Amino acid sequence: MCFALWTVVTPIIILLVSLVVVQWTNYVDVESYYKDKRIILTGASEGIGKDLAIRLSQLGARLVIAARTESKLKDTQNLCQKYSQDVFVVRADVGKEEDNKLLVSEAVKHLGGIDILILNAAYSPPLTMFTDYEDPGETFLGVYKVNLLQGVYLTKFSIDHLRESHGTILAVSSMTGWVGLPMIAPYTASKHALHGYFSSLNMEFQLRQENILVVIMPLPFVHTNRAV
Ligand SMILES: NC(=O)c1ccc[n+]([C@@H]2O[C@H](COP(=O)([O-])OP(=O)(O)OC[C@H]3O[C@@H](n4cnc5c(N)ncnc54)[C@H](OP(=O)(O)O)[C@@H]3O)[C@@H](O)[C@H]2O)c1
């Protein structure tokens, strides 16, 4: 009886101790980690991106923030500048290759390089059943351009800078990158594609021993205007 108990308890203890060790050795002090990090953050005119920009400024990061609506970006910039002056606005439609190119060159001009690329901008059309779309191809293409190609273009244009800084690409995703949900098929498909793209990219970085970290961050529901 006693022996049987130990065969159950011992693996649990080993697991718990391992978890503590892994947590401890991978410990990052968030308060100091972001200090002076040079970050491109897309979709910072509202929602999660706006809050993220403010928090990163509080932590001392140097930011280039992007979105299409310049007036809202300037609001974000003003809020960030309570904490740090190093916040620059670039108006960019991340679905367009040339805008992503401009975004990277402006970031390098203002920040002198790139440490972290945060791909947060996203678009989802109004809730619609797939069979009710008149032109689903056009709709899917529009969503893919913003949610997926943003990552493809920004990786392409910033890769040399990320190599130099041993940087990080952080793709903001969603639970819908793993499971489908009704009425948001284009968005769901784009987030699945995002996971596929960045998982492959991550393996290629490892195969080539590139010192670039890829993080896919699947968020649960967050109470923003778009989500509501
Ligand atoms: N909220 C949630 O419940 C939830 C859950 C899971 C994952 N997420 C993910 O979290 C991220 C942020 O979501 P959110 O709820 O904060 O969204 P949001 O409030 O709608 O904000 C979206 C941001 O993306 C920008 N954007 C949209 N299309 C763009 C384009 N073509 N070019 C440049 N910027 C563009 C918007 O700015 P402009 O319109 O000014 O361009 C805005 O700043 C997204 O990646 C989303 O998939 C959100």
The ligand as a Gaussian input file, in Angstrom:
#p B3LYP/6-31G(d) Opt

LIG

0 1
 N      -10.000000      41.489000     -28.313000
 C      -10.014000      40.179000     -28.235000
 O      -10.918000      39.556000     -27.633000
 C       -8.925000      39.379000     -28.864000
 C       -8.891000      37.998000     -28.625000
 C       -7.881000      37.251000     -29.185000
 C       -6.914000      37.858000     -29.951000
 N       -6.976000      39.200000     -30.183000
 C       -5.934000      39.771000     -31.027000
 O       -5.378000      40.909000     -30.392000
 C       -4.969000      41.867000     -31.367000
 C       -5.597000      43.212000     -31.054000
 O       -7.003000      43.067000     -31.000000
 P       -7.948000      44.254000     -30.507000
 O       -9.176000      43.624000     -29.975000
 O       -7.170000      45.195000     -29.682000
 O       -8.328000      44.943000     -31.922000
 P       -8.878000      46.426000     -32.221000
 O       -9.337000      47.088000     -30.985000
 O       -9.821000      46.301000     -33.369000
 O       -7.576000      47.160000     -32.761000
 C       -7.041000      46.724000     -33.968000
 C       -5.847000      47.580000     -34.283000
 O       -5.325000      47.131000     -35.543000
 C       -5.219000      48.247000     -36.411000
 N       -5.416000      47.846000     -37.796000
 C       -6.465000      47.210000     -38.349000
 N       -6.288000      47.065000     -39.665000
 C       -5.074000      47.621000     -39.945000
 C       -4.324000      47.803000     -41.134000
 N       -4.772000      47.388000     -42.334000
 N       -3.118000      48.407000     -41.050000
 C       -2.654000      48.860000     -39.865000
 N       -3.311000      48.714000     -38.708000
 C       -4.518000      48.112000     -38.757000
 C       -6.299000      49.222000     -35.940000
 O       -5.950000      50.573000     -36.271000
 P       -6.503000      51.385000     -37.526000
 O       -7.933000      51.007000     -37.718000
 O       -6.288000      52.799000     -37.107000
 O       -5.628000      50.999000     -38.679000
 C       -6.212000      49.048000     -34.437000
 O       -5.180000      49.832000     -33.899000
 C       -5.394000      41.292000     -32.729000
 O       -4.300000      40.639000     -33.314000
 C       -6.467000      40.298000     -32.368000
 O       -6.570000      39.262000     -33.322000
 C       -7.954000      39.979000     -29.664000

